Amino acid sequence: MADTSGAARGQSNGTPQVEKGWGALKKHVIDNKVNVALLATRIFTILFTIGYLIPLFGNPYNAYHKVLMSSAATSALRLHQRVPGIQLNTRCLELLLVEDSCHYLLYSLIFLYVAPATVVLVPVFLFAVVHSASYSLTLLDTLGQNSVWQVRLLVSIVEFQSRTILRLCALCEIIILPLTIILVFSGRAGLLTPFIYYQFLWMRLSSMRNPSTRNIFREIRNALSSAAVSPIMPRILKFLINTLLRLTQHMVPVQAPQQ
């Protein structure tokens, strides 16, 4: 009798009873195969990065390239989600180039053929951490509110620091440009690498979905401008800073007027 009245109350409140548990998790995985595949590739990115930094098992050189390959797989899957039914025409190409996943597919391919540099892995690792944490919370919710609280705590920490993580990714994207020039002169990268990476950075600065790179770029330019007018700044450094500011002035995208 009590069970019947409880069911009646649930129906009268109009609140649907959402199934929780392993059965619900299995159904969610079947219904969201691409999202689960994205989670898997991001976890591989994290694990291979750890394997590169702490080479206890296997060759760190191989782990480095596996990070970039798993990152490329993530970007390709995400790009398929964002732009389904890719066609060989100008309109489709324009849609592809504005997607962040297209940017990082290019990024992964650029450094797949360049000698290992640890800072290159920082953005792909941090993006994998942020996005895998976000989707892991969705999977945990299908199990129940009190499931695996330790993982929920870690996810909460990552989400709380997500803005700082995105800013760090943006900073790395910017400082890697001069790094590619150093790699060329040290014989660790091809002559075209800085030019191709410049196109990647330009796309990141123009990104509408993630303004972090653009904001950090402007902050760096503003800091350099303030340093250049400082009376204690040596003349040679002022000259170098002003030259750098002139060279990068055209890289700042013009903001579209708000409606």
C-alpha positions in Angstrom: 0.0 0.0 0.0 2.8 2.4 0.8 4.6 1.6 -2.5 1.4 2.3 -4.4 1.0 5.7 -2.7 4.7 6.5 -3.3 4.3 5.8 -7.0 1.1 7.8 -7.1 2.9 10.8 -5.5 5.6 10.5 -8.2 3.1 10.5 -10.9 1.1 13.4 -9.4 4.2 15.5 -9.1 4.9 14.9 -12.8 8.5 14.1 -12.2 9.9 11.3 -14.4 11.9 8.7 -12.6 15.4 8.6 -14.3 17.0 5.2 -14.2 20.4 5.0 -12.5 23.1 2.4 -12.2 25.2 0.2 -14.4 22.3 -0.6 -16.7 21.8 3.2 -17.3 25.5 3.6 -17.9 25.5 0.8 -20.5 22.6 2.3 -22.3 24.3 5.7 -22.3 27.4 4.3 -23.8 25.5 2.6 -26.6 23.5 5.7 -27.3 26.6 8.0 -27.3 29.3 6.0 -28.9 31.2 9.0 -30.4 31.3 10.9 -27.1 32.6 7.8 -25.3 35.2 7.3 -28.0 36.2 10.9 -27.5 36.6 10.2 -23.8 38.8 7.2 -24.6 41.1 9.1 -26.9 41.4 11.9 -24.3 42.3 9.4 -21.6 44.9 7.9 -23.9 46.3 11.4 -24.5 46.6 11.8 -20.7 48.2 8.4 -20.1 50.7 8.7 -23.0 51.7 12.2 -21.7 52.4 10.7 -18.3 54.3 7.9 -20.0 56.4 10.5 -21.8 57.1 12.6 -18.7 57.7 9.5 -16.4 59.2 6.9 -18.8 58.9 3.9 -16.5 57.4 1.7 -19.3 58.5 1.9 -22.9 60.2 4.5 -25.0 59.3 8.1 -24.2 59.9 9.1 -27.8 57.2 6.7 -28.9 54.9 7.9 -26.1 55.4 11.5 -27.3 54.2 10.6 -30.8 51.3 8.6 -29.4 50.1 11.7 -27.5 49.9 13.6 -30.8 48.2 10.7 -32.6 45.6 10.3 -29.9 45.1 14.1 -29.9 44.7 14.0 -33.7 42.1 11.2 -33.3 40.2 13.3 -30.7 40.2 16.3 -33.0 39.1 14.3 -36.0 36.2 12.8 -34.0 35.1 16.1 -32.6 35.3 17.7 -36.1 33.1 15.0 -37.4 30.6 15.9 -34.6 30.7 19.6 -35.4 30.7 19.4 -39.2 29.0 16.2 -40.2 28.8 15.3 -43.9 32.0 17.0 -45.0 32.0 17.9 -48.7 34.7 19.2 -51.0 33.6 22.8 -51.5 34.5 26.3 -50.3 31.6 26.6 -47.8 32.5 23.4 -46.1 36.2 24.4 -45.9 35.2 27.7 -44.3 33.1 25.8 -41.7 36.0 23.4 -40.9 38.6 26.2 -40.5 36.7 28.0 -37.8 36.4 24.9 -35.6 38.8 24.6 -32.7 39.0 20.8 -33.4 40.3 21.6 -36.9 42.9 23.9 -35.4 44.2 21.1 -33.0 44.1 18.5 -35.7 46.5 20.7 -37.6 48.5 21.3 -34.4 48.9 17.5 -33.8 50.0 16.9 -37.4 52.5 19.8 -37.3 54.4 18.4 -34.4 54.0 14.7 -35.3 57.0 15.2 -37.6 59.1 17.5 -35.3 61.6 16.4 -32.7 60.0 16.1 -29.2 59.5 19.3 -27.2 57.7 18.9 -23.8 55.9 22.3 -24.0 54.2 21.1 -27.2 52.3 18.5 -25.2 51.0 20.9 -22.6 48.0 22.3 -24.5 46.8 18.9 -25.7 47.2 17.3 -22.3 45.4 20.1 -20.5 42.5 20.2 -23.0 42.2 16.4 -22.6 42.1 16.8 -18.8 39.4 19.5 -18.9 37.1 17.8 -21.5 37.5 14.3 -20.1 36.7 15.6 -16.6 33.5 17.2 -17.9 32.2 14.1 -19.6 33.3 11.8 -16.8 30.8 13.8 -14.6 28.1 12.9 -17.1 28.9 9.2 -16.8 29.0 9.3 -13.0 25.6 11.0 -13.0 24.2 8.0 -14.8 25.5 5.8 -12.0 24.0 7.9 -9.3 24.6 11.0 -7.2 26.8 9.3 -4.6 28.9 7.2 -7.0 32.7 7.3 -6.8 32.9 10.6 -4.8 36.7 10.6 -5.0 36.5 11.0 -8.8 33.8 13.6 -8.4 36.1 15.6 -6.1 38.9 15.5 -8.7 36.5 16.5 -11.5 35.2 19.4 -9.3 38.8 20.7 -8.8 39.5 20.5 -12.6 36.3 22.4 -13.4 36.9 25.0 -10.8 40.4 25.7 -12.3 39.2 25.4 -16.0 39.6 29.1 -16.7 43.2 29.0 -15.4 43.9 25.9 -17.4 42.5 27.5 -20.6 44.7 30.5 -20.1 47.8 28.3 -19.6 46.9 26.5 -22.9 46.7 29.9 -24.6 50.0 31.0 -23.2 51.7 27.8 -24.5 50.2 28.3 -27.9 51.8 31.7 -28.2 55.2 30.9 -26.8 55.5 27.9 -29.1 55.8 30.2 -32.1 59.3 31.4 -31.2 60.1 27.9 -30.1 59.5 26.6 -33.6 62.1 29.1 -34.9 64.6 27.8 -32.3 63.8 24.2 -33.4 64.6 25.1 -37.0 68.0 26.6 -36.2 68.8 23.6 -34.0 67.9 21.2 -36.8 65.0 19.7 -35.0 62.2 21.0 -37.3 61.7 21.7 -41.0 61.9 25.2 -42.5 58.2 25.3 -43.1 57.3 24.5 -39.4 57.2 28.1 -38.2 55.1 29.2 -41.2 52.6 26.5 -40.8 52.4 27.1 -37.0 51.9 30.8 -37.7 48.7 29.9 -39.6 47.6 27.7 -36.6 48.2 30.6 -34.2 46.3 33.0 -36.4 43.3 30.6 -36.4 43.5 30.4 -32.6 43.6 34.2 -32.3 40.5 34.4 -34.5 38.6 31.7 -32.7 35.1 32.7 -31.7 34.4 29.8 -29.4 37.6 30.1 -27.3 38.8 33.7 -26.8 41.6 32.7 -24.3 44.4 32.9 -26.9 43.3 36.3 -28.1 42.9 37.7 -24.6 46.4 36.4 -23.5 47.9 37.8 -26.7 46.5 41.2 -26.0 47.7 41.1 -22.4 51.2 40.2 -23.5 51.2 43.1 -26.0 49.9 45.5 -23.4 52.5 44.4 -20.9 55.3 44.9 -23.5 53.9 48.3 -24.4 54.0 49.4 -20.8 57.5 48.1 -20.4 58.7 49.9 -23.6 57.7 53.3 -22.2 59.3 52.8 -18.9 62.1 55.3 -18.2 64.4 52.6 -16.7 64.1 50.3 -19.8 67.5 50.2 -21.7 67.3 51.7 -25.2 68.2 48.5 -27.0 65.4 46.6 -25.2 63.0 49.4 -26.1 64.0 49.0 -29.7 63.6 45.2 -29.7 60.2 45.5 -27.9 58.8 48.1 -30.3 60.0 46.0 -33.2 58.2 43.0 -31.9 55.1 45.0 -31.3 55.1 46.3 -34.9 55.7 42.8 -36.2 52.8 41.3 -34.2 50.4 44.2 -34.6 48.6 42.7 -37.7 48.1 39.4 -35.8 45.5 41.0 -33.5 42.1 40.2 -35.0 39.7 43.0 -35.5 36.7 42.5 -33.2 33.4 42.3 -35.1 30.9 45.0 -33.9 28.4 43.6 -31.5 24.8 43.5 -32.6 
